[in-house]
Amino acid sequence: NFLPFRLFPLREHGMNWRAKPLTCQEIQAFRKSKEVMDRFVRAYKLMLGFYGINLVNEETGELERAENWRERFDNLNRFSHNNLRITRILKCLGEMGYEDYQVHLVKFFLTETLVEETLPNVKRSALDYFLFTVRSKEKRRELVHYAWQHFKPQSSFVWGPRDKLQKYR
């Protein structure tokens, strides 16, 4: 039996003081349960829909804008508390073994903030927090490099050492 937890539980305290942090044993039990993991993916898709994003491929975690993206992105730009929720979702994806989902979600936000410039009020959170939730050091480096390539002005990029970013392959 699983106790009722938040939609995206973590091993750390969040804003809700009544929500208990997850234990490593609970995470292992969640990850072994197909039912729990199916519910987790459904919850993830539900939240993505709220943000104007569709999960295109459950195997890879590939994402795209939803049809209602303009309206939902307007919400994201106006209400910064969503950024805390997105950070929580990203951390939980890592806990639950969905590290590829993390990478796709972070890249989605980097693209929308730095390339498409549709989410200017999310840019700081994407760079300061979302990027650094990615567990894979290699994937995180790729994302930092991607962010650096698209950041304007590049000389003001502070999320990685310029000499290493210039040499990165």
mmCIF file of the C-alpha atoms, coordinates in Angstrom:
data_MODEL
# 
_entry.id   MODEL 
# 
loop_
_atom_site.group_PDB 
_atom_site.id 
_atom_site.type_symbol 
_atom_site.label_atom_id 
_atom_site.label_alt_id 
_atom_site.label_comp_id 
_atom_site.label_asym_id 
_atom_site.label_entity_id 
_atom_site.label_seq_id 
_atom_site.pdbx_PDB_ins_code 
_atom_site.Cartn_x 
_atom_site.Cartn_y 
_atom_site.Cartn_z 
_atom_site.occupancy 
_atom_site.B_iso_or_equiv 
_atom_site.pdbx_formal_charge 
_atom_site.auth_seq_id 
_atom_site.auth_comp_id 
_atom_site.auth_asym_id 
_atom_site.auth_atom_id 
_atom_site.pdbx_PDB_model_num 
ATOM 1   C CA . ASN A 1 1   ? 0.000  0.000  0.000   1.00 0.00 ? 1   ASN A CA 1 
ATOM 2   C CA . PHE A 1 2   ? 1.178  3.462  -0.908  1.00 0.00 ? 2   PHE A CA 1 
ATOM 3   C CA . LEU A 1 3   ? 0.355  6.426  1.250   1.00 0.00 ? 3   LEU A CA 1 
ATOM 4   C CA . PRO A 1 4   ? -1.180 9.398  -0.567  1.00 0.00 ? 4   PRO A CA 1 
ATOM 5   C CA . PHE A 1 5   ? 1.707  11.638 -1.578  1.00 0.00 ? 5   PHE A CA 1 
ATOM 6   C CA . ARG A 1 6   ? 1.903  14.753 -3.613  1.00 0.00 ? 6   ARG A CA 1 
ATOM 7   C CA . LEU A 1 7   ? 1.637  14.335 -7.349  1.00 0.00 ? 7   LEU A CA 1 
ATOM 8   C CA . PHE A 1 8   ? 5.421  14.723 -7.732  1.00 0.00 ? 8   PHE A CA 1 
ATOM 9   C CA . PRO A 1 9   ? 6.998  13.626 -4.437  1.00 0.00 ? 9   PRO A CA 1 
ATOM 10  C CA . LEU A 1 10  ? 10.648 14.251 -3.603  1.00 0.00 ? 10  LEU A CA 1 
ATOM 11  C CA . ARG A 1 11  ? 13.214 13.228 -1.011  1.00 0.00 ? 11  ARG A CA 1 
ATOM 12  C CA . GLU A 1 12  ? 13.236 16.815 0.258   1.00 0.00 ? 12  GLU A CA 1 
ATOM 13  C CA . HIS A 1 13  ? 10.768 19.119 1.943   1.00 0.00 ? 13  HIS A CA 1 
ATOM 14  C CA . GLY A 1 14  ? 8.758  21.383 -0.319  1.00 0.00 ? 14  GLY A CA 1 
ATOM 15  C CA . MET A 1 15  ? 6.355  24.249 0.259   1.00 0.00 ? 15  MET A CA 1 
ATOM 16  C CA . ASN A 1 16  ? 3.701  21.956 1.783   1.00 0.00 ? 16  ASN A CA 1 
ATOM 17  C CA . TRP A 1 17  ? 4.917  21.329 5.343   1.00 0.00 ? 17  TRP A CA 1 
ATOM 18  C CA . ARG A 1 18  ? 2.476  18.414 5.749   1.00 0.00 ? 18  ARG A CA 1 
ATOM 19  C CA . ALA A 1 19  ? 3.941  16.460 2.827   1.00 0.00 ? 19  ALA A CA 1 
ATOM 20  C CA . LYS A 1 20  ? 6.571  14.018 4.027   1.00 0.00 ? 20  LYS A CA 1 
ATOM 21  C CA . PRO A 1 21  ? 9.737  13.632 1.967   1.00 0.00 ? 21  PRO A CA 1 
ATOM 22  C CA . LEU A 1 22  ? 10.059 10.313 0.166   1.00 0.00 ? 22  LEU A CA 1 
ATOM 23  C CA . THR A 1 23  ? 12.441 7.683  1.431   1.00 0.00 ? 23  THR A CA 1 
ATOM 24  C CA . CYS A 1 24  ? 14.761 5.715  -0.838  1.00 0.00 ? 24  CYS A CA 1 
ATOM 25  C CA . GLN A 1 25  ? 12.720 2.582  -0.051  1.00 0.00 ? 25  GLN A CA 1 
ATOM 26  C CA . GLU A 1 26  ? 9.510  4.287  -1.179  1.00 0.00 ? 26  GLU A CA 1 
ATOM 27  C CA . ILE A 1 27  ? 11.139 5.410  -4.419  1.00 0.00 ? 27  ILE A CA 1 
ATOM 28  C CA . GLN A 1 28  ? 12.288 1.846  -5.084  1.00 0.00 ? 28  GLN A CA 1 
ATOM 29  C CA . ALA A 1 29  ? 8.781  0.529  -4.378  1.00 0.00 ? 29  ALA A CA 1 
ATOM 30  C CA . PHE A 1 30  ? 7.228  3.151  -6.690  1.00 0.00 ? 30  PHE A CA 1 
ATOM 31  C CA . ARG A 1 31  ? 9.656  2.332  -9.479  1.00 0.00 ? 31  ARG A CA 1 
ATOM 32  C CA . LYS A 1 32  ? 8.856  -1.400 -9.207  1.00 0.00 ? 32  LYS A CA 1 
ATOM 33  C CA . SER A 1 33  ? 5.099  -0.832 -9.497  1.00 0.00 ? 33  SER A CA 1 
ATOM 34  C CA . LYS A 1 34  ? 3.788  -0.622 -13.063 1.00 0.00 ? 34  LYS A CA 1 
ATOM 35  C CA . GLU A 1 35  ? 0.521  0.851  -11.752 1.00 0.00 ? 35  GLU A CA 1 
ATOM 36  C CA . VAL A 1 36  ? 2.288  3.631  -9.853  1.00 0.00 ? 36  VAL A CA 1 
ATOM 37  C CA . MET A 1 37  ? 4.589  4.426  -12.763 1.00 0.00 ? 37  MET A CA 1 
ATOM 38  C CA . ASP A 1 38  ? 1.665  4.497  -15.219 1.00 0.00 ? 38  ASP A CA 1 
ATOM 39  C CA . ARG A 1 39  ? -0.127 6.941  -12.904 1.00 0.00 ? 39  ARG A CA 1 
ATOM 40  C CA . PHE A 1 40  ? 3.038  8.991  -12.660 1.00 0.00 ? 40  PHE A CA 1 
ATOM 41  C CA . VAL A 1 41  ? 3.276  9.324  -16.459 1.00 0.00 ? 41  VAL A CA 1 
ATOM 42  C CA . ARG A 1 42  ? -0.439 10.234 -16.617 1.00 0.00 ? 42  ARG A CA 1 
ATOM 43  C CA . ALA A 1 43  ? 0.135  12.949 -13.995 1.00 0.00 ? 43  ALA A CA 1 
ATOM 44  C CA . TYR A 1 44  ? 3.143  14.211 -15.960 1.00 0.00 ? 44  TYR A CA 1 
ATOM 45  C CA . LYS A 1 45  ? 1.082  14.393 -19.164 1.00 0.00 ? 45  LYS A CA 1 
ATOM 46  C CA . LEU A 1 46  ? -1.684 16.206 -17.280 1.00 0.00 ? 46  LEU A CA 1 
ATOM 47  C CA . MET A 1 47  ? 0.759  18.853 -15.997 1.00 0.00 ? 47  MET A CA 1 
ATOM 48  C CA . LEU A 1 48  ? 2.364  19.204 -19.410 1.00 0.00 ? 48  LEU A CA 1 
ATOM 49  C CA . GLY A 1 49  ? -1.100 19.855 -20.844 1.00 0.00 ? 49  GLY A CA 1 
ATOM 50  C CA . PHE A 1 50  ? -1.647 22.546 -18.233 1.00 0.00 ? 50  PHE A CA 1 
ATOM 51  C CA . TYR A 1 51  ? 1.579  24.198 -19.420 1.00 0.00 ? 51  TYR A CA 1 
ATOM 52  C CA . GLY A 1 52  ? 0.674  23.923 -23.129 1.00 0.00 ? 52  GLY A CA 1 
ATOM 53  C CA . ILE A 1 53  ? 2.976  20.999 -23.906 1.00 0.00 ? 53  ILE A CA 1 
ATOM 54  C CA . ASN A 1 54  ? 2.302  17.535 -25.362 1.00 0.00 ? 54  ASN A CA 1 
ATOM 55  C CA . LEU A 1 55  ? 4.292  14.375 -24.675 1.00 0.00 ? 55  LEU A CA 1 
ATOM 56  C CA . VAL A 1 56  ? 4.820  13.099 -28.222 1.00 0.00 ? 56  VAL A CA 1 
ATOM 57  C CA . ASN A 1 57  ? 6.671  9.896  -27.365 1.00 0.00 ? 57  ASN A CA 1 
ATOM 58  C CA . GLU A 1 58  ? 6.408  8.076  -24.023 1.00 0.00 ? 58  GLU A CA 1 
ATOM 59  C CA . GLU A 1 59  ? 9.497  6.008  -24.828 1.00 0.00 ? 59  GLU A CA 1 
ATOM 60  C CA . THR A 1 60  ? 11.845 8.937  -25.430 1.00 0.00 ? 60  THR A CA 1 
ATOM 61  C CA . GLY A 1 61  ? 10.130 11.812 -23.616 1.00 0.00 ? 61  GLY A CA 1 
ATOM 62  C CA . GLU A 1 62  ? 9.989  13.935 -26.771 1.00 0.00 ? 62  GLU A CA 1 
ATOM 63  C CA . LEU A 1 63  ? 7.768  17.016 -26.432 1.00 0.00 ? 63  LEU A CA 1 
ATOM 64  C CA . GLU A 1 64  ? 6.009  19.578 -28.612 1.00 0.00 ? 64  GLU A CA 1 
ATOM 65  C CA . ARG A 1 65  ? 3.797  22.596 -28.142 1.00 0.00 ? 65  ARG A CA 1 
ATOM 66  C CA . ALA A 1 66  ? 0.114  21.805 -27.605 1.00 0.00 ? 66  ALA A CA 1 
ATOM 67  C CA . GLU A 1 67  ? -2.579 23.499 -29.699 1.00 0.00 ? 67  GLU A CA 1 
ATOM 68  C CA . ASN A 1 68  ? -3.399 25.841 -26.800 1.00 0.00 ? 68  ASN A CA 1 
ATOM 69  C CA . TRP A 1 69  ? 0.254  26.773 -26.188 1.00 0.00 ? 69  TRP A CA 1 
ATOM 70  C CA . ARG A 1 70  ? -0.199 30.546 -26.577 1.00 0.00 ? 70  ARG A CA 1 
ATOM 71  C CA . GLU A 1 71  ? -2.820 30.746 -23.843 1.00 0.00 ? 71  GLU A CA 1 
ATOM 72  C CA . ARG A 1 72  ? -0.893 28.401 -21.545 1.00 0.00 ? 72  ARG A CA 1 
ATOM 73  C CA . PHE A 1 73  ? 2.465  30.128 -22.156 1.00 0.00 ? 73  PHE A CA 1 
ATOM 74  C CA . ASP A 1 74  ? 0.773  33.411 -21.239 1.00 0.00 ? 74  ASP A CA 1 
ATOM 75  C CA . ASN A 1 75  ? -0.111 31.793 -17.904 1.00 0.00 ? 75  ASN A CA 1 
ATOM 76  C CA . LEU A 1 76  ? 3.494  30.606 -17.452 1.00 0.00 ? 76  LEU A CA 1 
ATOM 77  C CA . ASN A 1 77  ? 4.816  34.087 -18.178 1.00 0.00 ? 77  ASN A CA 1 
ATOM 78  C CA . ARG A 1 78  ? 2.413  35.761 -15.745 1.00 0.00 ? 78  ARG A CA 1 
ATOM 79  C CA . PHE A 1 79  ? 2.636  33.427 -12.752 1.00 0.00 ? 79  PHE A CA 1 
ATOM 80  C CA . SER A 1 80  ? 6.141  32.596 -11.548 1.00 0.00 ? 80  SER A CA 1 
ATOM 81  C CA . HIS A 1 81  ? 4.928  30.033 -8.984  1.00 0.00 ? 81  HIS A CA 1 
ATOM 82  C CA . ASN A 1 82  ? 4.673  27.632 -11.935 1.00 0.00 ? 82  ASN A CA 1 
ATOM 83  C CA . ASN A 1 83  ? 8.470  27.656 -12.109 1.00 0.00 ? 83  ASN A CA 1 
ATOM 84  C CA . LEU A 1 84  ? 8.681  26.062 -8.650  1.00 0.00 ? 84  LEU A CA 1 
ATOM 85  C CA . ARG A 1 85  ? 6.280  23.344 -9.761  1.00 0.00 ? 85  ARG A CA 1 
ATOM 86  C CA . ILE A 1 86  ? 8.268  22.708 -12.929 1.00 0.00 ? 86  ILE A CA 1 
ATOM 87  C CA . THR A 1 87  ? 11.467 22.413 -10.885 1.00 0.00 ? 87  THR A CA 1 
ATOM 88  C CA . ARG A 1 88  ? 9.709  19.926 -8.610  1.00 0.00 ? 88  ARG A CA 1 
ATOM 89  C CA . ILE A 1 89  ? 8.459  17.913 -11.600 1.00 0.00 ? 89  ILE A CA 1 
ATOM 90  C CA . LEU A 1 90  ? 11.963 17.836 -13.079 1.00 0.00 ? 90  LEU A CA 1 
ATOM 91  C CA . LYS A 1 91  ? 13.494 16.616 -9.817  1.00 0.00 ? 91  LYS A CA 1 
ATOM 92  C CA . CYS A 1 92  ? 10.793 13.969 -9.449  1.00 0.00 ? 92  CYS A CA 1 
ATOM 93  C CA . LEU A 1 93  ? 11.359 12.761 -13.021 1.00 0.00 ? 93  LEU A CA 1 
ATOM 94  C CA . GLY A 1 94  ? 14.956 12.082 -12.024 1.00 0.00 ? 94  GLY A CA 1 
ATOM 95  C CA . GLU A 1 95  ? 13.917 10.269 -8.823  1.00 0.00 ? 95  GLU A CA 1 
ATOM 96  C CA . MET A 1 96  ? 11.512 8.057  -10.741 1.00 0.00 ? 96  MET A CA 1 
ATOM 97  C CA . GLY A 1 97  ? 14.054 7.092  -13.408 1.00 0.00 ? 97  GLY A CA 1 
ATOM 98  C CA . TYR A 1 98  ? 12.747 9.326  -16.188 1.00 0.00 ? 98  TYR A CA 1 
ATOM 99  C CA . GLU A 1 99  ? 16.024 11.111 -16.823 1.00 0.00 ? 99  GLU A CA 1 
ATOM 100 C CA . ASP A 1 100 ? 15.373 11.292 -20.583 1.00 0.00 ? 100 ASP A CA 1 
ATOM 101 C CA . TYR A 1 101 ? 12.111 13.082 -19.793 1.00 0.00 ? 101 TYR A CA 1 
ATOM 102 C CA . GLN A 1 102 ? 14.125 15.590 -17.735 1.00 0.00 ? 102 GLN A CA 1 
ATOM 103 C CA . VAL A 1 103 ? 16.419 16.319 -20.659 1.00 0.00 ? 103 VAL A CA 1 
ATOM 104 C CA . HIS A 1 104 ? 13.550 16.841 -23.096 1.00 0.00 ? 104 HIS A CA 1 
ATOM 105 C CA . LEU A 1 105 ? 11.636 19.110 -20.715 1.00 0.00 ? 105 LEU A CA 1 
ATOM 106 C CA . VAL A 1 106 ? 14.660 21.262 -19.934 1.00 0.00 ? 106 VAL A CA 1 
ATOM 107 C CA . LYS A 1 107 ? 15.568 21.526 -23.624 1.00 0.00 ? 107 LYS A CA 1 
ATOM 108 C CA . PHE A 1 108 ? 11.972 22.439 -24.414 1.00 0.00 ? 108 PHE A CA 1 
ATOM 109 C CA . PHE A 1 109 ? 12.113 25.333 -21.955 1.00 0.00 ? 109 PHE A CA 1 
ATOM 110 C CA . LEU A 1 110 ? 15.562 26.426 -23.134 1.00 0.00 ? 110 LEU A CA 1 
ATOM 111 C CA . THR A 1 111 ? 14.292 26.470 -26.711 1.00 0.00 ? 111 THR A CA 1 
ATOM 112 C CA . GLU A 1 112 ? 11.154 28.406 -25.828 1.00 0.00 ? 112 GLU A CA 1 
ATOM 113 C CA . THR A 1 113 ? 13.040 30.926 -23.672 1.00 0.00 ? 113 THR A CA 1 
ATOM 114 C CA . LEU A 1 114 ? 16.269 31.411 -25.627 1.00 0.00 ? 114 LEU A CA 1 
ATOM 115 C CA . VAL A 1 115 ? 15.450 30.510 -29.244 1.00 0.00 ? 115 VAL A CA 1 
ATOM 116 C CA . GLU A 1 116 ? 11.731 31.172 -29.704 1.00 0.00 ? 116 GLU A CA 1 
ATOM 117 C CA . GLU A 1 117 ? 11.628 33.820 -26.946 1.00 0.00 ? 117 GLU A CA 1 
ATOM 118 C CA . THR A 1 118 ? 8.029  32.879 -26.094 1.00 0.00 ? 118 THR A CA 1 
ATOM 119 C CA . LEU A 1 119 ? 8.660  32.480 -22.350 1.00 0.00 ? 119 LEU A CA 1 
ATOM 120 C CA . PRO A 1 120 ? 10.807 35.454 -21.276 1.00 0.00 ? 120 PRO A CA 1 
ATOM 121 C CA . ASN A 1 121 ? 9.658  35.231 -17.643 1.00 0.00 ? 121 ASN A CA 1 
ATOM 122 C CA . VAL A 1 122 ? 10.681 31.579 -17.406 1.00 0.00 ? 122 VAL A CA 1 
ATOM 123 C CA . LYS A 1 123 ? 14.200 32.121 -18.787 1.00 0.00 ? 123 LYS A CA 1 
ATOM 124 C CA . ARG A 1 124 ? 15.866 32.765 -15.436 1.00 0.00 ? 124 ARG A CA 1 
ATOM 125 C CA . SER A 1 125 ? 14.343 29.654 -13.832 1.00 0.00 ? 125 SER A CA 1 
ATOM 126 C CA . ALA A 1 126 ? 15.229 27.542 -16.872 1.00 0.00 ? 126 ALA A CA 1 
ATOM 127 C CA . LEU A 1 127 ? 18.869 28.605 -16.556 1.00 0.00 ? 127 LEU A CA 1 
ATOM 128 C CA . ASP A 1 128 ? 19.204 28.807 -12.762 1.00 0.00 ? 128 ASP A CA 1 
ATOM 129 C CA . TYR A 1 129 ? 17.143 25.783 -11.737 1.00 0.00 ? 129 TYR A CA 1 
ATOM 130 C CA . PHE A 1 130 ? 15.727 23.600 -14.528 1.00 0.00 ? 130 PHE A CA 1 
ATOM 131 C CA . LEU A 1 131 ? 19.143 22.981 -16.120 1.00 0.00 ? 131 LEU A CA 1 
ATOM 132 C CA . PHE A 1 132 ? 20.680 21.756 -12.890 1.00 0.00 ? 132 PHE A CA 1 
ATOM 133 C CA . THR A 1 133 ? 17.990 19.194 -12.095 1.00 0.00 ? 133 THR A CA 1 
ATOM 134 C CA . VAL A 1 134 ? 19.282 16.975 -14.924 1.00 0.00 ? 134 VAL A CA 1 
ATOM 135 C CA . ARG A 1 135 ? 21.039 14.040 -13.293 1.00 0.00 ? 135 ARG A CA 1 
ATOM 136 C CA . SER A 1 136 ? 23.241 12.970 -16.176 1.00 0.00 ? 136 SER A CA 1 
ATOM 137 C CA . LYS A 1 137 ? 26.404 15.068 -16.081 1.00 0.00 ? 137 LYS A CA 1 
ATOM 138 C CA . GLU A 1 138 ? 26.938 14.500 -19.812 1.00 0.00 ? 138 GLU A CA 1 
ATOM 139 C CA . LYS A 1 139 ? 23.374 15.509 -20.742 1.00 0.00 ? 139 LYS A CA 1 
ATOM 140 C CA . ARG A 1 140 ? 23.570 18.508 -18.387 1.00 0.00 ? 140 ARG A CA 1 
ATOM 141 C CA . ARG A 1 141 ? 26.765 19.633 -20.141 1.00 0.00 ? 141 ARG A CA 1 
ATOM 142 C CA . GLU A 1 142 ? 25.043 19.278 -23.525 1.00 0.00 ? 142 GLU A CA 1 
ATOM 143 C CA . LEU A 1 143 ? 22.155 21.411 -22.282 1.00 0.00 ? 143 LEU A CA 1 
ATOM 144 C CA . VAL A 1 144 ? 24.451 24.065 -20.804 1.00 0.00 ? 144 VAL A CA 1 
ATOM 145 C CA . HIS A 1 145 ? 26.263 24.194 -24.151 1.00 0.00 ? 145 HIS A CA 1 
ATOM 146 C CA . TYR A 1 146 ? 22.943 24.459 -26.001 1.00 0.00 ? 146 TYR A CA 1 
ATOM 147 C CA . ALA A 1 147 ? 21.898 27.306 -23.693 1.00 0.00 ? 147 ALA A CA 1 
ATOM 148 C CA . TRP A 1 148 ? 25.235 29.072 -24.219 1.00 0.00 ? 148 TRP A CA 1 
ATOM 149 C CA . GLN A 1 149 ? 24.898 28.759 -28.013 1.00 0.00 ? 149 GLN A CA 1 
ATOM 150 C CA . HIS A 1 150 ? 21.512 30.512 -27.922 1.00 0.00 ? 150 HIS A CA 1 
ATOM 151 C CA . PHE A 1 151 ? 22.031 32.985 -25.076 1.00 0.00 ? 151 PHE A CA 1 
ATOM 152 C CA . LYS A 1 152 ? 22.199 36.663 -26.021 1.00 0.00 ? 152 LYS A CA 1 
ATOM 153 C CA . PRO A 1 153 ? 24.637 38.244 -25.443 1.00 0.00 ? 153 PRO A CA 1 
ATOM 154 C CA . GLN A 1 154 ? 26.865 35.192 -25.203 1.00 0.00 ? 154 GLN A CA 1 
ATOM 155 C CA . SER A 1 155 ? 29.480 37.180 -23.273 1.00 0.00 ? 155 SER A CA 1 
ATOM 156 C CA . SER A 1 156 ? 26.997 37.488 -20.359 1.00 0.00 ? 156 SER A CA 1 
ATOM 157 C CA . PHE A 1 157 ? 26.448 33.725 -20.028 1.00 0.00 ? 157 PHE A CA 1 
ATOM 158 C CA . VAL A 1 158 ? 27.389 32.735 -16.453 1.00 0.00 ? 158 VAL A CA 1 
ATOM 159 C CA . TRP A 1 159 ? 26.185 29.106 -16.257 1.00 0.00 ? 159 TRP A CA 1 
ATOM 160 C CA . GLY A 1 160 ? 29.422 27.530 -17.460 1.00 0.00 ? 160 GLY A CA 1 
ATOM 161 C CA . PRO A 1 161 ? 33.079 28.401 -18.036 1.00 0.00 ? 161 PRO A CA 1 
ATOM 162 C CA . ARG A 1 162 ? 33.467 30.121 -21.411 1.00 0.00 ? 162 ARG A CA 1 
ATOM 163 C CA . ASP A 1 163 ? 36.737 28.338 -22.279 1.00 0.00 ? 163 ASP A CA 1 
ATOM 164 C CA . LYS A 1 164 ? 35.130 24.902 -21.787 1.00 0.00 ? 164 LYS A CA 1 
ATOM 165 C CA . LEU A 1 165 ? 31.950 25.927 -23.640 1.00 0.00 ? 165 LEU A CA 1 
ATOM 166 C CA . GLN A 1 166 ? 33.992 27.078 -26.633 1.00 0.00 ? 166 GLN A CA 1 
ATOM 167 C CA . LYS A 1 167 ? 35.874 23.741 -26.782 1.00 0.00 ? 167 LYS A CA 1 
ATOM 168 C CA . TYR A 1 168 ? 32.821 21.548 -26.106 1.00 0.00 ? 168 TYR A CA 1 
ATOM 169 C CA . ARG A 1 169 ? 32.022 18.931 -28.755 1.00 0.00 ? 169 ARG A CA 1 
# 
